[in-house]
Amino acid sequence: MAATHSHSAYSGPVIPTTPLVSFLERVQETALQTYGKSNFDPKEYVDLSLKSNISITRDAFDKLPRTANGSVPVDDLESFIGKYFNGAGDDLVYSEPVDFVPEPHEFLPKVENPEVRAWALEIHALWKNLSRKVSSSVHDHPDFHTLLPLSKPVMVPGSRFREVYYWDSYWVIRGVLASKMYETAKAVVTNLIFLLDTYGHVLNGARAYYTNRSQPPLLSAMVYEIFNRTSDVEFVRKSLPPLIKEYRFWNSEIHELIIRDAELNDHSLNRYYAMWNKPRPESSTIDQELASRFMNVSEKQQFYRELASAAESGWDFSTRWMRNSSDITTLATTTILPVDLNIFILRMELDISFLAKTIGENTVSDDFLRASQKRQKAFSSIFWNENMAQWLDYWLNDSQEPQTWKAENQNKKVFASNFVPLWIDVFNSDIHLVEKVTKNLQTSGLLCAAGIATSLTNSGQQWDFPNGWAPLQHMIVEGLSRSASIDARRVAEKIAERWVRTNYVAYKKKGVMHEKYNVEKCGDYGGGGEYISQTGFGWSNGVVLAFLEKFGWPKNKTIDCN
């Protein structure tokens, strides 16, 4: 079903993984057969690190006693893992952030309510909990680990996510900037640039099994935000060449497509496209089970690429990428031009133009400004839907390029991503447009008691209703709040207030911040998807601090669910 462009999805590029990852997938499979599905997290096994070289470990594994179905007696498997492996997460060690102080100077000046202020300081203190550095063992024996050898301290999201993640890092940075932790913010970017320089793109996460895909490209936005606070021109100078390199990656053959609009103008736009056609190692057992519904190899490979491409989108998983919203095997991520990805690339063009100008690279600045103006035009002719007053994802046809735009190929379903263009000043500065889109957002069904829902479909997938996610709240709220429309700014403040409230009440119940929240009910965290809801949590902390920095909290306003 997927579009057959210059290469079909299953015959596209594949970046091979390491021998250690392949071996750990075998361990993962044996563990599933031994322990069964309850409380089984496949990622745990690909995060293990070796105590000695792989051939000795593999020999010992091959000698384990097995039943006909491939399971190993529990005691035997446990003693094998204990003897030959260090625990998942043991290769990261605590690292005190160099710029953490318990109460930074001029921290959240607009937060006047003492209860909210005390809570904000507790969230600020969570940066210490999430701060790690890669242990010396990873640098000494990189082939014993799936963790990659980053040189600077890292901020992990939390719980099972024991490594750096790409797009999470943008909201982590927004939070640590509110916490006045500028060195920590720069270290996050330095690590991501190392991944970009080493692999040609910023990886989904800092693991050997993530090398075949990226994640929503927000590196330029991180550099911009840090410069905005620090005026560090040298930091911009060092960051600009990698940013241009990343831009080329996202505009390379696999990610870029030409669409011809109704006026016969050609537009270059972008899609997610993972360089992978096998099960994702961190979810290998889950992916294989899903793919067992396909009979032939090429269909399986196609499906595996669609799964990995959905993971590249950050929205893993959502009915947004499915042809049939009740069947995950109909994923067709590579066949969609997503509104938000193209917004992130527009933002990249605008950021690079601005940053290049800052260091006197005027030709580069002008080139990227022109590219951004072209992409803006594509937004009005390919994604914008006047009747719905939203920007809609576009489904590609099974045809050669350039594809001709058809109105019926716009995805008319409502997703929070349809409103992400508001985040960019070229859209939020048009007051008539903002007012039209704001009215539509208010009647869309996405605005709920505790924030913005991700979609209107309750599919059991985590990037669907009733889950709300910090990054989506933040981009939409920040966009609305930057406009000249009083209505839009009022709506922004109301959404931010609901989001802060639900985070607060959930925190007071359990003493933790959650990865996602149930927007139908104040104080309730989210669920669904292929793992239990995680706590910690990098981007949730970052967005709460960013909202409190922007909007404050008056002395007399209560914070409980009302």
N, C-alpha and C positions, 0 to 999 in steps of 0.2 A: 504493500500500500504506500510505502514512503516514496517521496519524490526521487526520480532518477535524474540526478544532475550530472555534473561532469564525472562523478563516480557514485554508484549506489551506496546506501548506508553500510551494507555489510562488506563491501569490497574496498572501503576507504582505508585511510592510514591506521596503523596499529603501532603503538610504542610498547616494545616488550617490557615485561616486568623482571624482577630479579629472581635468581634461583631460590633465595630465602623465602620470598613471597609465595612462590609456587609450592614450596615444601610446607609452609604454614597453612596453606589452603587444604592440604591433605590432612594435617593435624586437626584443623577445624572440622572437616568432614567426619573424621573418626570420633571427635568429641561429640558431635551431634548424634551419631549412631550410638554412642556409649551412654550419654546423659539424657537424650531425648530433648524435646523442644522446650519444656517448661524452664523458664529462667535462663535460656541459652542465648548468649550474645555472640554471634560469629566474629565480631570485631575483636573481642578479647584475645582470640588465638593468633590473629595476624599482627597483633601488637606485642606479642612475646619477643624476647631477645635471647639469642643463644649464649650459653656459657662457654662452649668450645666450638670447634669448626663444624660446618654443616655436614660434612661426610660422616663424621663419627656419630652425630646426632641422628642422621638419616638411617644409618645402619642399625642403631639401637631401636629406632621406630619400626623399621621393617621386621625386626625380630620379635615384636610384641605379639602375644597370643591373640588370635582373632576368631570370632564366631563366623558362621556362614554369611551373616549380613554385614560383616566388616566392623562390628563393635569389639571393643577391648574391655576386659574386666575393669571395673571402676578403679580398684586399688592399683592395678598395673599402669593404667593411664596416668593416674595422679602421681605415682612415684616416678614415672618417666618424665612428666612435665616438671616436677620438682627437681629432678636430678639434672636435666639438660637445659632448662630455661630459667631466666629471670622473669619476674612477674611483669605483666603489661603495665606500663607506666613507671617501672623502676629505672628506666633510662632518662627520666626527667627528674631533676632535683630542685628543691626549693631555692628561690633566688630573691633576696630582699630587694624590692625596687629602689634604685639609687635616689629617686626624687620623691619618695613617699613621705609625707608628714601627716600626723593624725588629723590636724585641721589646717588646711592650706590657707594662706593669706587671701582674703577676699573671696572665700569659697561660697558660691551660690548666694550672692548678696540679696537677691529678691525673695529668698525663702525666709519668711518672718515667723511662721508657726513653729514653736519650739519642738513639737512632736515630730513634724515633718523634717525639721532640721536634724534632729537626733538620728532619724532613720537614714537620711541622706548621708550622714557621716558613717553610718554602718555600711552602706553600700560602697561608699568611697573606700572603706577599709577592706572590702572584698577584693580589691586589686591585689592586696598582699596574698590572699588565698590563691589567686589564679596565676601568680607570677612564678615562673620556672626558668631553669636553664637546662640545655641539653648536657647530659653528663659527659665526663671526659671519656668514658668507655665508648661512646658513639663516635667521637673523634678518632680514638685509637683503633677501633675495629668496626668501621662503618658496615662491613659485610655481615656482622652479627646482629644487625638491627634493621627494622623497617623504618624507624625514626630517622629523619635526615639531620645531618650535623650543622645546625644553625649556630652562628657564633655569638649572637646577642641574646639577652634574656627575652623570654616570650611570655605572652598572655594567652592562656588556654581558655576555651569557652567554659569547660567544666565537665564533671562526671566522666562519661565514657569518651568524651572528646578531649584526649590527653595531648593533643598536638595543635599547632597553629592552623587556623582555617582562614582562607582568603577573604571572603566577603564579610565574615564576622568581624574581621580586624578593623573595618571602617568604623563600625559603631563602638567597638572597644576604644578606638582612638578618640572618637567624639567624647566618650566618657572620661578617658584619662586626661584629655585637654581641659574638661570642666574641673578635673581634680588637680590641675596645674602641673601635671606630670609630663613635661615636654620631652625629657630624655627618653622616657619609656615609650612615648609615641614614636619618636624617631627610630628607636630600636626595632619596633614592629615593622616599620617601612624598610629598614636596612635588611632585615631577614627576608622579607618578600622580594626585595630586589636581588638578593643572593639566589633565590629560587629561580627568578626570571633569567638571570645571567647564566645559571647552570643548565636549565632545562629549555630555555627559549620561550617559556611562558610562566606566569605565576601558577603554582599548582593549587588544586582544590584544597589540599592540606599538606603538611610537611611530613609525608610518609612516602616510602618507596612505591606503595600501591596506588598513589594518587598522581603519578607522573603523566598519565595519559589523558588528563583533562584539567581544565581550569575551573574558575567559578566567576560569578558576576564581577566584571573588571572595574574595581573602584580604587586602584592604586593612585591614579592621578588625583582623585578626590581626597585621598589621605594626605598626599603631599601638599595640595592646596590648603587644606584645613590647618596643617601644621605651620605652613608659611604664614597663613592668616594670623596665627597667634604669636609666632616667634620672630617674624621678619628675617628668618635665617636664609640669606641669599645663597650661601655656600651649599646649604642643604638642597636648594632648588637646582643649583648648577650640577651637583652630583646625580640628582634624580632624573634630570631631563632625558639623557640618552636612553636609560632603561624604559622610560615612559613611551618614547617613540618606538622602541623595539616591541613593547607590548602592543602598541597600536597596530603595528605591522602584523603581528600574530593574529589579532582579531579580524584583520582585513585580508588575511591570506585566503587561498582558494577554498579551503574546507568551510570557512565560516561566512564567506561573502557570496551574495547572490545579486543578480541584476533583475529588477522588476520594472516593467514598462507601464506607466500610468495611462489614464484615459486620454490624456493629451499627447500620448506617444513620447513622453520624456522618460529617459532611463534613470533609475535610482539604484545606487549600491546600498544594500542593507545586509543585516547580519543575523546569524542563527547560532544556536548552541550545537556543537558537533564534537563529541568525544572521540579521541583517537584510540578506540578500543572496541573489540567485538567478542569479548568473553565475559563470564560473570565478574562482577566487581569483587575483588578479593575480600574486602571487609564485609561483604554480604553474599559471599559465594554460594553458600548452601541455599539461601533464600532465592537467589536468582536462578539457580539450576532447577529448583522445584517449579518456579513459574514458567521457565522455558520448556519444561517437559511437555507442555501442551502443544508445542510445535514439533512437527515430524522431521522436517529436513534441516540440514546443517545451516544453509544460508538464512533460513527464517530465524533460527536460533541466534545466529550471529547478528542479524539485523536487530532483533529484540534486545540483545545485550548492549548494542550500541545505543539504542533508544533509552535504556535504563541509565547508562553512564552519562548520556547527554542530558537527561533530566537531572542527574546529580550535579552536572556542570552548571545547570541553571540555578542551583540552590534550592529549587522547589521540588525536592524529592520526598514525596510524590504528590501529584495533583491531577485532578480531572482536566486541568488546563491542557495537559499534554496528551490526553487520550481521545481516540476517535469515538469510543464507547465508554461513557463515564462510569459504568459499573464493571469494566474489565481492564485491569492493568496491562494485560498482554496486548492491548490496542495502543499502547504508547507510541507516539509518532513525533517526538520532540524535534528531530532533525528536519521535519517537514513544516515547521512553524517559524515565522519571523516574529519574535517576541517584542512587544512594545518596550518593556523595561530594559532588555539588553541593548536595544538601539538608543534608548535614553542614556544608558551608562556610556555608550560609545560617543554620543553627542556631548555628554559631559566631559569625556576624555579630550575631545577636540577643543572644547572651550577652555578647559584647564590647561592643556599643553600650550594653547595660544597665549593665555595669560602668563603662564610661568616662563615661557620663552621670551616674552616681551620684558619681563622682570629682569632677566639677565642679559638683555640687549640682543637677543637672537631674533631680530625683526623679521627676517625672511621666513624662518620657521613659524613664527607667530602668525604671519599673514596667510601662509599655506593652510594652517590648521583652522584659522578663522573661516577661510573659504570653504573648507571641508564641512565645517559645522553649518554654514549657511545652506549648503546643498542638502545636508541631512534634515535640516528643519523643513525644507520644501517637501522632502519625502514623507515627513510626519503628516503634513496636511493632505497629501494626495494618496498615501497608502494606508495609514493607520487611523486617521481621524474619521469618525462617523457623526455626521451633523445631527441626524435624528436622535441618536442616543446621547449626544454630547459627551462622548468618551473616545479614547483611542483604543482600537481593538487589535489584538494579535491577528496575523494574516497567515492563512494556510496556503502552502505551495501546491501547485498542480503536479501531476506526473507528466512533466514535459521538459523540453530542453530550455535553456536560457536564450534570450531573456524571456522571463515569464510575463504574460500580460495580465495586468490587474483586473480582477473581477470582484464586483461588490459582494457577491455571495461567498467569496473566500474569506471575508472578515469573520472572525469568531464572535458571534453576537452574545455569547455568555458573559456575565459580569464577574470580573475578578478585581481584586484590589490593584493589581498591576495596571489596569486600564486608566488609573488616576496618577500613576507615578510621573508622567510628564510634567505635572504641576511643580515637581521638585526643581525643575530647571528654570532659571530666570527668564529665558527667552519666551517661556509660556506663562509663568506666573506674573510677568510684568504687563500682560495684556488683560486689562481689567474686565472687558466684556467677556472674553473667553473664560476667565477665572469664574466670573459670576454664573455663567451658563453651566460650567462643569461642577461648580459647588452645589448649585440647585440639584443637578442630576445625582451627585454623590449622596445628597440628603434623602433622595427618594429611591436610591438604588437597592436598598435592602442590606447594604454592607455595614451601615452604621448601627451598632448594637449598644447594649447597656454598658459594656466594658471595653469598647474600642471598635476597630474596623475589622470585619471578618475578611478572610482571605478569598473566599468565593461564596456562592450561594448554595453549593451542592454539598450535602453531608454524605461523603463517600467512604468515611473511615480512613482516608488518607490524611496525612498531617498538614499538607498545604491546601486544605479545604475547610469549609464551614464545620464546626463553629470556632476553629482556631484563629487567633490573632497573633501576629508576630511583630516583634519590636521594629525591625527595619522598615516594614510597610507603614506602620503608624508614623514613624519618624519622617520618612520621605514625603508622605502626603501632608502631614501637619506642617513640616518646615516649608513646603511649597506654598500652602494656603496662607501661612502666617507672614510670608514675605511679600504678599500681593498688596496692592493699594485698596482692595475691596474690604470694607468694614465687615460685611457678611462673611466673607471667606476667613478673615482673621478670627471672627467670633467662633465659627465652626472649628477652626484649628484649635483654639484654646479649649473648647468643650471636649474635643477628642483627647487632647493631651491630658486634661484633668481626669477623664474617665480611666485612661490608661494608667496614670500614676496611682490613682485610687486602687485599682484592681491589683497592681503590683504590690502596693503597700499592705492591703488586707491579706493577700496570699502569703506575704512575707511574715506578717504577724502570726499567722496560723502555724507555720512550719519552720520559720527562721531561715528560709532559703528563697533565692530568686529562681524563677523557672525560665526554661527555654522558650515556652509559648504559653498562651493563656486562652481560656474559654471565654469568648467575648459576650456570650449570652448571660453570663452570671458573674457579677463583681466578686473578685477574690478567689476565683476558681482557675486552676491551671489547665492546660490543654492536654490532648491525648491523640490516639490514632497512630498510624504509620507502622514502621517495622521495628521500633524499639520503644521501651517505656520512656516517658517524659523525663528529661534531664534537668539537673539543677546546677547553679553556679553563679549567674550565667552571663558570660561576657557581654553579648549585645543587649540583653535586657537591662543590665546595670548601666551600660553606656547611654541608652535611650532615656531612662529615668533621669539620670544626671543632666542630660542635654535638655530635657523638657523643663526640669526645675531651674536650670540656668536661664532658659529663655523666658518662661512664664512666671517663675517664682511660686509662692504659695502664701496668701495673706494670713495674717495672725489669727483672724476670727473665722477662717473657713475650715470646717471639719474635714477630716481625711478618711473617715470610715465610709463603708458603702451606705448610701442614704437612699 
